[in-house]
Amino acid sequence: MGELAEKTGITKRTIDYYTNIGLLVAERSATNYRYYAPVMIERLHFIEQRKQQGLSLVEIQHELNITPYEEIDVQTLRLKMQDLEHDVASLLEQMNQQDDKKIETIKKNVSPESIALMQSLLLLIHN
């Protein structure tokens, strides 16, 4: 980050903030040192230029096709996860009460994507 600050004249604090909100992307070394690709220098200049033209950081994120973290509705995600957890638990209960033939019928009515999602959710729920 220090090198990027030196090359661009932008403070480390600003670079850190832009990285935290997703405007800049850094790779981390084993020692947690941030590495910025050369394209991030160009992006940093673009961000500063657009700010000088009066754009907000959210507007710049949209120009760069970056979804601002604030737009992710965490509560909605939590509710959907709870619904899915309930559905999976209900399905498992039904499957435990059925014979093998009926289990196969249930499996045929559930898409492979849904099965994969349920398996992933079960792993998350049980950990």
C-alpha angles and dihedrals in degrees: 000000000000092000092050090050091050094047095047104030090233118130122255089237092058092046090049091050093049089050092049093052093045101252091117127037122214131183119219127227124217087266091052092253113152119237120194121200116234089252088066089066089058091045091050091052089048091051093050092046092051091047089054088052089058103259120142121233090252090055090049090050089054091049089052090046092242118145108228113236089235090065093062105096102216094183091056090050091050092051092049090049090051091050091049091047090052092048092049092048091049092048092049091050091051092047092051089055096049134081122244094266093055091045089057090050090052092048091051090055094054119077120238089242091056091048091051090048092049092049090051091048091049090054090051093046095049095047 
